[in-house]
């Protein structure tokens, strides 16, 4: 199995991620570098909206790698994560086979590459080009799926009974994300490097917003970041994400708002708060309406 040099150093990781729009702090840059250098999966945990998924996307952009994404959800099974057979196509082939073909010949014919539907895990393992495998929101899957992930992430190979063992030619860089809605197994954690991402401090978030929306005036950026921080201190169903902070900045530009006063906040809250109860709480607790 051959690998690739993803990043030359933590500083190189920080620099190249920055070039594609992801401002990584030292811990993120170092752990990202180590994930590539040690060829170990990277488990990124933290609340929704702090840039976990975006980190995987940024790694792919920074290294010119293909991003293969497995979106996890309750009820995800092996057929959706790994592979399944195209049963309809197999049935048509069986029906089209001449009567004098015995079952063994037909069986050998229908369990071939032509009838295999590869899902994200198998797709990533089989790719010969640089690949970032994003296993997104792994905490939403059933515990049984972790066993499948352990098998794949331990040896980077998959056994398909009808075809044999498929081993990775080029090991993908694997990023798993978790919102910590449930505790992941120790066995899975042991195989991963760990990175906890939280909402950035005000200064870093201001840097992020201005890097994405450079035309935003510094005064407005300061007001926006301060207000986002106040919103996150409230007991909301869904706190504003970093991406929503950036969306808010673009909204203020579009509306030509030069001062983020209470009325401007009230008028544009729908950009950052997506639940009516959160909207009502913000208006009430921040006293946006006199």
Buried (B, 14 or more C-beta within 10 A) or exposed (E): EEBBEBBEEBEBBBBBBBEEBBBBEEEBBBBBBBBBBEBBBBBBBBBBBBBBBBBBBBBBBBBEBBBBBBBBEEEBBBEBBBBBBBEEEBEEBBEEBEEEEEEEEBEEBBBEEEBBEBBBBBBBBBBEEBBBBBBBBBBBBBEEBBBBBBBBBEBBEBEBEEEEEBBBEBBBBBBBBBBEEEEBEEEBBEBBBEBBBEBBEEEBBBBBBBEBBEEBEEEBBBBBBBBBBEBBEBEBEBBBBBBBBBBBBBBBBEEEBEEBEBEBBBBBBEBBBBEEEBBEBBBEEBEBEE
